[in-house]
Amino acid sequence: MIKVLLICSQGASTAIMCDRIRAAAQEADVDMEVRAVALAVADDYMQDADVILIGPQIRYMQTKLQKEVPNKPLADIDMYTYGTMNGKAVFEQIMELVK
């Protein structure tokens, strides 16, 4: 199972993205757990994740967050993909990160 953590400023809009990613993972027959959390509590969840993605609104935090988990793949979701809630594109990004 691939454990994915999505971090955004509040965690609310990213919850919708979680549903879209789960649907894409199911379609591809990939066992994936996807969780969305707010930046304020992200530290409590980062160690348990296999892949960490951050929303475009907190892209400025990428370097700081990567220092906290130097051996884990961490990337931002581009603004267009996030804005269109393209879960399939984010699923593909996740699969590239776990290679």
C-alpha positions, 0 to 999 in steps of 0.5 A: 500500500502506498500512503500519500499525504496531501498538505494544504493551508487548511486541509479542506479543498485538498479533501476533494482532491483525495477523493479524485486520487483514490478514484484514479488509484482504484481505476488503476488497481493500485492500493493507495491510502490518501489523506489530507491535512492542514499545514498546522498539523502536518508534522503529526502525519509526515513520518507515516507517509510514503509520498507527500504532496503540497498544495500550490498555496503553500509551495513556499513551504516545500524546502522547509518541509523537505528538511523534515523528511529528507528521505521521502519524496515531497513535491508540489501539485501544480496550480492548474492540476490542483485548480481543475481537481485532476486526480488522475494527473496527481495519481500519475505524479505520485506513481512517478515519485514512488518509482 
